[in-house]
Structures are given as C-alpha cells and as structure tokens.
Amino acid sequence: MRSSKPILLVEDDNIDAMTVRRAMKDLQVPNPLVHQINGEEALKYLRSNLDRLPCVILLDLNMPKMNGVEFLKAVKSDAELRQIPVVVLTTSKEDRDKVETFQFSIAGYIVKPADYSRFVEAMRTLDLYWSLSELPAYCS
Amino acid sequence: MRDSKPILLLEDDTVDAMTVKRALKDLNITNPLVRTGNGEEGLAYLRDENNARPCVILLDLNMPKMNGIEFLRVVKADDKLKRIPAIVLTTSKDDQDRVQTFQLNVAGFIVKPVDYMKFVDAMKIVNLYWTLSELPNSDQETANAKLETDSACRG
C-alpha cells in the first residue's frame, strides 16, 4: 500500500483470515494486518484508534452480531470514519449484496477465489491498485 | 473492465482526454470512452436515461463551471448515481483535495504521471483492479427488482 498504516480485516472465519495474512506475507506487503471478527468489534477498534486509522478496510459480508452491510452503514455515516476506503472481500456473488454495498460507495468488491494462488493474484492486484492510488490524507 | 459498459471521463483538457483514449487503446481496453468537459456535462450525461450507465467514472478535479468536488457532492447525494465508482484522475497533489474527495467516498485517487509510459502503466493497474472487482451495474435492474419484491413481501 502507499501508506504504512495498518490494513483492517473484518472477517469472522479464522481460516479465511489466516489465508489473507499468508497471502500478504507471500506478497511482502509490509502493512500490519489488524483482524477483527465482526462489524461490532471492528467499529470498537476504529473508534478507539482514531489517531491510527487503517489505510484500507477489507470487509467480509456474512458475519454474526454486525454483518458487513450493517458495518458499512455505521462507518459511512460517521464523519471521522467515512473517508476510509472499504473493499468488500467475500464469497458472495449475490447481486443483492453488490447493489447494497455499492450504494455505500465501497472502493471495490472482490469475490474471493477458492484457489490459493488465484487468491494471491487477487491480493496482488489489490495491493498494486492501493499503491498506485493516493490514500486519505491521514495515511501520510 | 469487468463489464462492457462505457467509462465516463470528466476532463476539460482535450489533450489529456486524448491521452486517456490513447492509453485505453494501447491496453486493448474495449469499453467505449465517453468524455464530458466538466461536472455539469457529466451530470447531464448521467441523468439522461437514454445513455448507458458507465461502469466507472474517471474524474478530473480542476474544471470550469462545475469542478470535480462539486460533481462528487451531487453524485454521492443521488441514490441512482452514488453507486458508480468514481476515481479521481488529476495532477493535483493537494492535501485538501484528498481530504475532500475521500470524504465523498471516491474509489481511488490517481495522480497522473506526466510520462506517457508511466501513465499507461497506471491505467493498466486501474483496469486490472476494476476487472477483478465486481461492478455495481451488472444485472442492476434485476437486482433492484428483486430488492423491491423482497421488501414488498416483507410488507
């Protein structure tokens, strides 16, 4: 990424979270990965780390307690948090999920490939794009 | 890009617009490029129902009449348009521009490299990313219809 700020991963499945961590390591992405297991925990994390907001949020959709769409609703109506680019990372190909999340102006919607090497390729493209793109001013 | 919808470019500078067109051609990106010269024309294009909805918007910031930030304010407050990913493509490295545009939920902020080869590389990454990412428009009507039916069923 263009910044050394953490990447926040919101994901209830520990195996999936480990796969993201492993892919980032394989790609030598130096940003720390902060993992929160649902929207509620992620919001708590963001609100207690306002001086160290993540440069990007990777968001799963199907999670207990507070799911991805509910999390987006909260983040995008919060003046301090709404500027953080949120990229959906999910296995859902549901049109309804796409329509609903793009309505919150997400910065990408990636359907996770099941195959690991293809997943690494997807994460490489994501890293390339967010290294090319500037990030919100707090990231520099 | 993941779908064949047009790319909408808002750019007042004709030479810059030609550079984008040339880069898309060099990269064999087949999406039609629709260019409008400022925010006002961009909005008019988007609000004309006869026009195809773009898959993404590439947005210059400094434009006459309605600039990029004013355009974003209108688009992001419009339920029919807010879902279209808007990517800033500018020469501005101004902090204030980054603050304002990310507050308005842009899906990327790319400072245009002056060198043409570097610009092509940048466009290549933009295309890779938005080919990997799903887009909001695919089967949009079906999905909307489904949402409406669902909420009607829930009563």
Interface residues (C-beta under 8 A of the other chain):
Chain A: K76 A79 R82 Q83 I84 P85 V87 K93 D95 R96 K98 V99 E100 F102 Q103 F104 S105 I106 A107 G108 Y109 I110 V111 A122 T125 L126 L128 Y129 L132 S133 E134 L135 P136 A137
Chain B: K76 D79 K82 R83 I84 P85 I87 K93 D95 R98 V99 F102 Q103 N105 V106 A107 G108 F109 I110 V111 A122 I125 V126 L128 Y129 L132 S133 E134 L135 P136 S138 D139 Q140 T142 A143 N144 K146 L147 D150
